[in-house]
Amino acid sequence: MARITKAMITKRHLVAGAAPLALVLSGCMGGGSIPSASTPITTTEAQQGAEYHPQLLAQFGGAMTGSQAQYVEQVGKNIAVQSGLGNARESFTVSLLNSPVNNAFAVPGGYIYTTRQLVTLMNNEAELAGVMGHEVGHVAARHSQRRQQTAQRNSILGVLGAIGSSILLGDSGVGETLSRSFLQGSQLLTLRFSRSQETQADDLGIQYLTQAGYDPRAMGTVLASLAAQNSLDAQLQGRDNATVPEWASTHPDPASRVQRALGAAQGLPGTVTNRDTFLQRIDGLLYGDDPEQGVIEGRNFIHPELRLTFAAPQGFYMVNSSSAVSVNGQSGQAQLTLAPYNGDLDSYIRRQFTELGGENNNLTPQSIERTTVNGIPAAYGQARVNNGNSQVDVTIFAYEFASNRAYHFAAITPAGRANTFSSMFQSMRRISASEAAQVIPRRLDVVTVQRGDTVAGLARRMAYDDGQVARFRVLNGLSANEGLIAGQKVKIVVRGR
């Protein structure tokens, strides 16, 4: 959740302001003929990408700068050249995003993106080139436009956890509007391509890897790491599935694609991985949450700049983004964000209901109650929504932190279970300057394995209280029984400014 800026105070934020983003990720191509995969990027495509590029950067934490971002840009443009698109190096814009989720995507016009978190999961330059090549493949094959032209409804994925919009919200207009509104703040909006399009993008990525001299097996190994990370996340968060909407699920089913990608690469030329160079270049890269956007520590969310903290209910997990914090579990979902505030909590809450309900739904609270939470003036309202054969309760719980600044939870639960989030609502509190100063980010530390080093020994240096060995193995692409070799470079996650 980003720091407050003047723009956040003066503009409609999150739900109201993010609507155009869904359009760009669904392709923005209403009709007309679609260029072939060998056709250079057209002026129209370039204009579309340029129009939405700033919005995408804002939604995903902004573009990083410095040597690490330059390295990612270099690798991305080098692999884009292999697509055969005219002037590919100049036509493509490659961005390293300051986002703590594993994601990569592309939009028409030659704009390709990867998050820093996804880069930290990679283990060599060939894997980075593979991910970039996959996204270049989507651009070259005009997959976004083809999905739009065939009038297939795009799935906009957000953090729904084990609920699923069809289960909790149904298929009614109200359910769709509420679900989409929640997803706008998840930082995980991406277009879900068809299985055949994903396969084609994999194949194009492998082709580009081969042409560039990289080891084509890198496409399969990075997919394997993504599948392992999804499984580990599910395990650590106590979920029964590994379908967190990250690159591995918005680009469907990485586990089933691993063997296919490895098989497709078999016998192809190319051996370059540039492992040590890659690890050296990403050494020190921010890992996980950026304190400027707040951090998740277990069930607690702490924002050192906004000076606030709260705790998610037992059994729920959180995902942080540049504009919101989502809280997800079997019995509901919630989201913390902010909106313009003029000093009137009642009107603030009513406005959030109106925006959640959308233009075609008159969503209003039954009543608004005033209260105080840990010394913070607060108010809340609730509305019951008929949703096909079921009902859901929508709760807005708002806090006044200053005369011109308020935050609110928007929560959805099955009817009669609004108290699911009561403990979370009551846990909101301000933090002191000393508490804020104790929030230290995590970063990658690339180390050289010494004689006698073991997985268990190095894993103990990981800046986590749980799953240290499992985290270390997944981070370094190590199988369950794979050991270390003296002299090899590996990644650990440490605390550091």
Buried (B, 14 or more C-beta within 10 A) or exposed (E): BBBBEEEBBEEBBBBBBBEEBBBBBBBBBEEEEBBEBEBBBEEBBBEBBEBBBEBBBBBBBBBBEEEBBBBBBBBBBBBBBBBBBEEBEEBBBBBBBBBBBBBBBBBBBBBBBBBBBBBBBBBBBBBBBBBBBBBBBBBBBBBBBBBBBEEEEBBBBBBBBBBEBEEBBBEBEBBBBBBBBBBBBBBBBBBBBBEEBBBBBBBBBBBBBBBBBBBBBBBBBBBBBBBBBBBBBBEBBEBEEBBBBBBBBBBBBBBEBBEBBBEBBEEEEBEBBBBBEBBEBBBBBBBBBBBBBBBBBEBEBBBBBBBBBBBBBEEBBBBBBBBBBBBBBBBBBBBBBBBBBEEEBEEBBBBBBBBBBBEEBEBBBEEBEEEEBEEBBBBBBBBEBEBEEBEBBBBBBBBBBEEEBBBBBBBBBBEEEBEBBEEBBBBBBBBEEEEBEEBBBBBBBBBEBEEEBEBEEBBEEBBBEEBBBBBBBBBBBBEEEEEBEEEBBBBBBBEBE
